[in-house]
Amino acid sequence: MEGRLLIRAILFDLDGVLFSGDEVEFMRNYVGLLSPRFLQYIPSDRFVKQLFRSIDIMIKEPKPDRTNLQTFFDDFSKATGLTYNTLWPIFEEFYAVDFPALQCMSKPNPEGKKIVEFAIQQGYMVALVSNPVLPLGAVVERINWAELSPEQFAVISSIENFHYCKPHLGFFEEMAVKLNLDPTECLIVGNQIAEDIVVRELGLKTFLLDDSSGKAPTDDSGDFSDLYQLILKSNQ
């Protein structure tokens, strides 16, 4: 990037940036803990199939007037005949009681923690742009796994407070609105081209971690040391 960057907020992805882990194995254990809680209403195999179907609908068919949570339950309840009032308390208990056990599957990234703290010290707002498919309480739990605090983030994306998921541009537009910024004043740090770098269409600056090829469609790329230099350059 040439010259001074007009960046006021740095948006961090969670998986692959602030901590690492096998996402496939994480999901396998996640549904393994979650599905038994619903056995009184629905067999596990049917529950898991419908869970992923409704998540897919939520991601691919967003409704501007419905939060992600509402869109998910619109589909899940229609398919199963089970109401939100029946289902949501079970989900809440799962996230409070069982979900913390999955911490062992996520390894905090010390460099991620340092870069967030450094960005704040340099006067930037920071926000978390993890795909909003989990409740806020679960996202906060995962922030703790990264050895960070939710209070450090100006905005935390969750299933309750967003109407779109990545890679829909509406998600990034909504994030900019919540930060009270123009998209061009934001830099997103991620490791997924398909999910994170699409934001260039809105004018967001992009930094792709560990692009060894140097050919990804991003404004900048590299490791955390390169990101440090970019943040310093942006603040001059």
MOZIBEL-V162914 format. One record per backbone hydrogen bond with DSSP energy under -0.5 kcal/mol. CO is the residue of the C=O (numbers start at 0). NH is the residue of the N-H. E is the energy in kcal/mol with one decimal. If there is no record, write none. Layout:
co=CO nh=NH e=E
co=CO nh=NH e=E
This chain:
co=4 nh=6 e=-1.9
co=7 nh=124 e=-2.3
co=8 nh=10 e=-0.5
co=8 nh=186 e=-2.3
co=9 nh=11 e=-0.6
co=9 nh=126 e=-1.8
co=10 nh=188 e=-3.3
co=11 nh=128 e=-2.7
co=13 nh=16 e=-1.6
co=13 nh=17 e=-1.7
co=13 nh=18 e=-1.6
co=17 nh=108 e=-2.5
co=18 nh=15 e=-2.6
co=19 nh=106 e=-3.3
co=20 nh=22 e=-0.9
co=21 nh=25 e=-2.4
co=22 nh=26 e=-2.2
co=23 nh=27 e=-2.0
co=24 nh=28 e=-2.1
co=25 nh=29 e=-2.5
co=26 nh=30 e=-2.6
co=27 nh=31 e=-1.4
co=28 nh=32 e=-1.7
co=29 nh=33 e=-2.2
co=30 nh=34 e=-2.4
co=33 nh=36 e=-1.5
co=34 nh=37 e=-1.8
co=35 nh=38 e=-1.4
co=37 nh=40 e=-2.2
co=37 nh=41 e=-2.7
co=42 nh=46 e=-2.6
co=43 nh=47 e=-2.7
co=44 nh=48 e=-1.9
co=45 nh=49 e=-2.4
co=46 nh=50 e=-2.8
co=47 nh=51 e=-2.1
co=48 nh=52 e=-1.7
co=49 nh=53 e=-2.9
co=50 nh=54 e=-2.0
co=51 nh=55 e=-2.2
co=52 nh=56 e=-2.2
co=53 nh=57 e=-2.3
co=54 nh=58 e=-2.1
co=55 nh=59 e=-2.7
co=56 nh=60 e=-2.8
co=62 nh=65 e=-2.6
co=66 nh=70 e=-2.6
co=67 nh=71 e=-2.6
co=68 nh=72 e=-2.3
co=69 nh=73 e=-2.4
co=70 nh=74 e=-1.5
co=71 nh=75 e=-2.8
co=72 nh=76 e=-2.4
co=73 nh=77 e=-1.1
co=74 nh=78 e=-2.0
co=75 nh=79 e=-1.9
co=76 nh=80 e=-2.8
co=82 nh=86 e=-2.4
co=83 nh=87 e=-3.0
co=86 nh=89 e=-0.9
co=86 nh=90 e=-1.9
co=87 nh=91 e=-2.9
co=88 nh=92 e=-2.1
co=89 nh=93 e=-2.2
co=90 nh=94 e=-2.5
co=91 nh=95 e=-1.8
co=92 nh=96 e=-2.6
co=93 nh=97 e=-1.9
co=93 nh=98 e=-2.3
co=97 nh=100 e=-1.8
co=98 nh=101 e=-2.3
co=99 nh=102 e=-1.7
co=100 nh=103 e=-0.8
co=101 nh=104 e=-2.0
co=102 nh=105 e=-2.2
co=105 nh=107 e=-0.6
co=106 nh=19 e=-2.7
co=107 nh=109 e=-0.7
co=108 nh=111 e=-0.5
co=108 nh=112 e=-2.0
co=109 nh=113 e=-2.2
co=110 nh=114 e=-2.3
co=111 nh=115 e=-1.9
co=112 nh=116 e=-2.1
co=113 nh=117 e=-2.6
co=114 nh=118 e=-2.4
co=115 nh=119 e=-2.0
co=116 nh=120 e=-2.2
co=117 nh=121 e=-1.8
co=118 nh=123 e=-2.2
co=119 nh=122 e=-1.6
co=124 nh=9 e=-2.6
co=125 nh=153 e=-3.2
co=125 nh=154 e=-0.5
co=126 nh=11 e=-2.9
co=126 nh=128 e=-0.5
co=127 nh=156 e=-1.6
co=130 nh=132 e=-2.5
co=133 nh=158 e=-2.7
co=134 nh=138 e=-2.1
co=135 nh=139 e=-2.9
co=136 nh=140 e=-1.8
co=137 nh=141 e=-2.0
co=138 nh=142 e=-2.2
co=139 nh=143 e=-2.1
co=140 nh=144 e=-1.6
co=141 nh=145 e=-1.3
co=142 nh=147 e=-1.9
co=143 nh=146 e=-2.0
co=148 nh=151 e=-1.8
co=149 nh=152 e=-1.6
co=154 nh=127 e=-2.6
co=157 nh=161 e=-0.8
co=158 nh=68 e=-2.0
co=161 nh=67 e=-3.0
co=164 nh=167 e=-1.7
co=167 nh=170 e=-1.5
co=167 nh=171 e=-0.7
co=168 nh=172 e=-2.3
co=169 nh=173 e=-2.4
co=170 nh=174 e=-2.0
co=171 nh=175 e=-2.2
co=172 nh=176 e=-2.2
co=173 nh=177 e=-2.4
co=174 nh=178 e=-1.6
co=175 nh=180 e=-2.6
co=176 nh=179 e=-1.2
co=181 nh=184 e=-2.4
co=182 nh=185 e=-1.8
co=184 nh=7 e=-3.3
co=184 nh=8 e=-1.7
co=185 nh=204 e=-2.6
co=186 nh=10 e=-3.4
co=187 nh=189 e=-0.6
co=187 nh=206 e=-2.5
co=188 nh=12 e=-2.1
co=189 nh=208 e=-2.7
co=190 nh=192 e=-0.5
co=191 nh=195 e=-2.8
co=191 nh=196 e=-0.8
co=192 nh=196 e=-1.0
co=192 nh=197 e=-0.5
co=195 nh=198 e=-1.1
co=196 nh=199 e=-1.7
co=197 nh=200 e=-1.8
co=198 nh=201 e=-2.1
co=198 nh=202 e=-0.5
co=198 nh=203 e=-1.4
co=199 nh=202 e=-1.0
co=204 nh=187 e=-2.6
co=205 nh=219 e=-1.4
co=206 nh=189 e=-2.0
co=206 nh=208 e=-0.6
co=207 nh=210 e=-0.7
co=207 nh=221 e=-1.8
co=209 nh=211 e=-1.4
co=215 nh=217 e=-2.3
co=219 nh=207 e=-2.3
co=221 nh=209 e=-3.2
co=222 nh=226 e=-1.7
co=223 nh=227 e=-2.4
co=224 nh=228 e=-1.7
co=225 nh=229 e=-2.0
co=226 nh=230 e=-2.5
co=227 nh=231 e=-2.3
co=228 nh=232 e=-2.5
co=229 nh=233 e=-2.2
co=230 nh=234 e=-0.9
co=231 nh=234 e=-0.6
co=232 nh=235 e=-1.1
